[in-house]
Amino acid sequence: QLSGGELQRAAIARALINNPPIVVADEPTAHLDGQLAREIVDLLAGLKGEGRTLILSSHDPLVAGHP
């Protein structure tokens, strides 16, 4: 049995494993602790920097306020 955070991390890994040109994420930091949420936001920012398209939906101020 996996926790919500473990399921979230597994879903993120599955979504990114094949280097998709477009990433769609609904609440990507839900169920994650603060440190891991920041790491995921930084990872997504890096993908954006590589020119990938990100479509995000979130109520988390960390995600919503990130450029």
Secondary structure as UniProt FT lines:
FT   HELIX           4..16
FT   TURN            17..18
FT   STRAND          22..26
FT   TURN            28..31
FT   HELIX           34..49
FT   TURN            50..51
FT   STRAND          53..57
FT   HELIX           61..64
//
